[in-house]
Amino acid sequence: MKIAHISDAHLGRQQYHLPEREEDYFQAFAEALRLAKGADAVVVTGDLLDTRRPSTRTLLRLLDILGETGLALYVVGGNHDYSHLRPDETPLRILDKVGAARLLCFQEADLGGVWLYGACATPRSKADEYRERILSARPGSVLAIHQAIEGVKARYPSAADEYTMPSRAFSGVKAVHIAAGHVHDHGVRHLVGALWAGSLEIWDSAEFETWDWRKGKWELYQEAAPKGFYIIDVAGRAASAKEVLLRPRRRMVKLRVFLDEEREAEAAFEEAAARFDAPGAVVKVELYGDVRGDLRPSRHAAAFSRALYVDVVDRTRKPSHAVARVGSAYEAVERLLRERLGAGADAVVKALAHARDGDRAAARKIMEEWLYAEVDRA
């Protein structure tokens, strides 16, 4: 029995407000399904959709893609497309009702001699309840989850993430394999036996191909994060995982420019445009160093004429205008936010930091996730 393990497609996400990036997410999902044609079934371990309130266009596009596959599709609710407080208010129910996919939310399915048990995203505050439910899975089942687990080494999410389960929640689980979602890093494993397929597309600039400008030259800091899925081959009481990588659809580049003096910026951008200004590219530039003059990010962004999207963020320190956080007005505002908003203050502070850095899309996403969580708790 071969099961294609796909995760975190986040369909409908318009990264940086670019319709081209929204299309990239759909194309990555469609390509994954094409490459999974030889599998007996496909399981999506959460966040098939980017929101519990997708547009009609997003749902129709998804149904078109699913209608072309002919594969048996099973989905688990993720924290983006499912709420444990309102389990019936998920677009995944629509897919289930029309027969496009079967939603497994603390339920099992017989795939033909192999049992699949799906566990929807659950906050860590419900760890004991979560453990009881997954322990009900038949021994030897494939367990499909949408959680991070304490101790997992990944870029995102952090240990403080609401959907990071303690390892003890999986104590006694007798699954032949744990197919996991929520962590976007492809190929991450945990000692409890979990394997994360990762997101199908680049999520944020932490995963970009990254280059550093130091001492007058560009040096590669990291390659773009790999993206793909797994074919889980289950035979009796054993399972093996075969990696399937997806080709990058678009060049996503982060350039970190470390300046010793202002005039270096001209040379850095001239060479950057020659090397990284490709048609359709997404380019994020961050400027660092102690620089007194005005670097005018918009002027430097204009050096890229062929890229789809360019964002230049000035992170340089200007001594004459430096503001200390300790005892400053900034600290007072942050303290006031925490007093008035409680837990919501962290979301507001993070959103403001992203907005200050020019990443409005990330700021908006943080605020939307907090507001949706507030509605669910109401």
N, C-alpha and C positions, 0 to 999 in steps of 0.2 A: 504494500500500500504506500503510495507516494502522495504526500500532502505538500502543496506549495504554501509556504509561510510568508505572507506579505504583511506589512504594517505601516501605519502612520502615513497614509497617502495624502491626507489633509486637502481633499478636493474642494475647490471653491476658494482657496486662499489666494488672494491677489497681492503677492509680496511686493512691497514698495509701491502699491497702487498701480502695478503694471499688469495689464491684461495678458501680455506675453508670458509673464511668470505664472499667472493662473493657468494658462494653456500648457506650460511646461509640466505642471503637476498632473494634469489630465493625461498628457502624453506619457509620462513616466509610469502611471498606473496601467494605461493601455499596453505599454511595452512589457511590463511585468506579466500581465495576463497572457500575452502572446508567447512569451518565453516559458510560461508554465503550462502550455498546452498538453504536455505529456503526463501531467499529474492527474491523480484520481479525484482530487478535491483541492480547493483553495480555502485557506483560513486567513482572514484579515484580523490581526490582533489589535484592533482599536484605532480610532481617529481616521476612519475611512473618509469622513467629512470633516471639514475644519470648524464647523459650528453646528449647534443644535437647531439653528434657524437658517438653513441654506436657502439660496434663491431657487425659484422654480427652474431657472435655466440650468443651475448646477445639478439638480436632481434629474432633469431630463437628459442632460449630457451623460451623467453616470449610467442611467438606464440604457442609453444607446450603446455605451461601451460594454455593459454587462450582457446585453442582448446578443452581442457578436461573439461571445466567448464559448458558450456551450458547456462551461465548467460548473460543477457543483460548488457554490460559494457559501461560506459560513463566515459570519462577522461577529466580533465581540465589541461591545460598547466601550469607547474610550472617554477620557475626561472632556474632550472637545465635542463629541457627538452624542453623549449620554450623560445623564445625571442620576446618581443613586437615590436622590431624594424624589425625583420625578421620573421613574423608569419608563413610564408610558409615553412621555413627551420627547421622543427621539425620532429623527427621520429614518433611522434604521428599521423602525416598525413598518414604515411604508414599503421599504424594500422587501421585508418579510411577507407582508400582506399580498403584494403583487407577484410573489414567487421569484423575485430576482436574486434574493439571498435569504439565508436563514439566520436569524438572530439567536445567538446562544448566550443567554445571560443567566449564569448559574443553572445551565441546562446541559444535557448531553445529546449527542447524535451518533448513531451507528453508521459509520462510513463503509461498512461491508467487512466486518471482522475486526475493525479497529474503532475504538470509541474515542470521540472527541468531546472534551468538556470545556465549555467557555465560561470565563469569569469576568464580568464587566468591571470597569474601573471603580475602585472603592477607596475612600480616604483612609489614611493610616489610623485615624481615630476609631475605625471599625475593624481593626486588625483581628480581634478575637472572633467576631462574627464572620469575617471573611475566611478565616482558617477553618471554622466549622463547615462552611459551605463547600470549600474546595476539597475537604477531606471526604465529602460524600461522593467524589468522583470514583469510578471503578478503578481498582488497581490495574496498572498497565495501560491506562488511558493516556492520550495526548492531552495535556493541559494547556489551554490557550488563555493568556492573561494580558491585561493592560496595566502594568505596574512597573515602577522601579523597585529595587530591593536594596536595603541598606548594605553598603559595602561595594556596590557596583561602581566600577571605574569608568565614568563617562563624562563628556562635556556638559550634558544636560540630561536630567534635572539634577539639582543639588540635593544634598542630604536633607534639607529642610522642605523639600517639595511635599505637597499634601498627599501625593499619590506614591510615595516611597514607603513600601511595606517593610516592617522589621523581618529579619530572616526567620525568626521563630514562627511566623505565620505559615511557613512551608514545612515545618517540622512534621514528620510522619506522612507527608504526601508521597504516594506510591505511583507517580506518573512515569511512563516510559520516556517522556520528553516534555519539557516546558517551553512552549513557544511564546515569547514575550513581546509586548509592545510598550510604548510610552517613551522609552529611551531612544533617542534618534540616531545614536551611533550604531553603525552596521557591524555585526559580528561580536558584540560585547557578550561576555558570559559571566555567570555567577555560580558560586559553589553549590547552591541548592539545585543546580541542573538547568537553569534558565538560559536561553539563547535569544538575544534580541536581533530581529531582522533590521531594525533601524528605519528611519524615514526613507521614502523613495526619492525625495528631492532635497537639495541643500536647504537647510532651515534658516540659518542666520550666518553672519559674517565670521563666526568662530569656526565654521566649517569651510570657509573659502580657501582657495589657493592663496597663500600669503607670502608676500615678498617684503624684505626690509631694505631701506636705503640707508647705508652707513658708510661714512668715509668716501663718498663719491661713487658708490657702485651699488647695484642691486644684488641681494643674496636671497635665495629661496629659504623661507622659514618652514613652510609646510605645504605638502600637496593638498589638493582638494579632498575632502572626506569622501571615502568610497560609499557608494549607494547600491543597494541590491536587495535580494531576498534569499530564501533557502528552500530547497526541496528536502523535506523530511521523509526518509525511507524507513517505514516501520515494518519489522519482521519479527513476529512473536513478541518476546519480551525485550527486544533491543530496537534501537533507533539510531540512524546516522543522519547527518546533515550535510548536504552538498550546497556550496555557495554558488549563487548566480549573480553576477555583477551587471549593473546597468551602465550604459555608456553615458557620459556627461552630455546633457542637451545644450548647455550654454556655458561659456567661460565666466566663472564667478571669481573675481580677484579682489583681494584686500592688499593695499599698499601702505606700509607704515614707513613714514619718512621721518628719520631722526636727524634733526638739524642742529649744527653747532653755531650757525649764523644764518641770518635771513637770506643772504644772496644765494645760498645753496639750493633754495627752493626752485629757482628757475631751471637749474641744471637737472634736478631730480624730476621735475615735471616734463621737461623736454625729452629725457630718455624714457620716462614712463609712457608717454604718448606713443613713442616709436615702438615700444615693446608690448604694450598691453591694450592699445586702443584698437580692439577688434570689433567687427560688425556684430551687434547683438550682445556684446559683453556687458556684464554688470560690474562696475568698479567702485570700490569704497576706498577712499584715501584718508589716512589719519596722520596729522602733523604733530610731531613731538619736539621738545627742546625748549630752551630759554631764548626767546626771540622778542625783541622790543618793538619791532615795526609791525605794520599792518600787512598780513599775508594775503588778504583778499581771496578767500577760498573760491568764490564764484569765478574769478578771473582764471584761476588755475584749472578749474573744472572745464573751462572752455577749450583747454588744450586737447581734450578728447572729443573728436568730431564724429567718430563712427560707433562708439559704444551706445548701447540702449539706455543705460542709466549710469550716472556718475554722481557720487556724493563725496564732497570734501569736507572733513571735519577738522577744525583747528583745535587741537589739544595742547598747544604750546603754552608755556608759562610766561607771563609778562610781569616781571618783578614790580614794575611801577604801578600795576593795577591789581596786584595779588590781594586776595581776600582770604584771611585765615578762617577755617571753619570753626575752630574752638572759640567759643565766646562771641561768635559773629552773629549777624542777623540771620544768616542761612541756618545756623544751628537753632536759633530761636524759632524760626518758622517750622523747621522739622520737628522740634519738640511740641509746638502747638498742634501740628497735624496729628501727632501720635496721641495727644490728649483728647482731641475732638473726634478722630476717626478710629482710634483703636487699631485693630488688625488691618484695616484698610489703609492706614498711613504708609505701610511698606509698599503697597501697590502704587500709591500716589508719588512717593519719593522716587521709586524706580522709574515711573513714567516720566517724571520731570527730568530725571537724569538723561533718559533717552531723547526727550524733546530738546534738551539743551545741546545734545550732541548732533542734532539734526536728523535723528531717526524717528520721524513722526509715526511711521507704521508700527514700530515696536512699542512706542508709547501708547498708541491707541489700543493695541492688542492687550497690553497689560491691564489697561483700564476696563476693557470689555470683559476680560476674564473675571476680574474682581466684581464688576457689576452683575454679571450673570450668576456668580456664586452667591452674591447678596440676595438676588431674587429667589434662588433655590432655597436659601435658608429662611426666607420669610414665610 
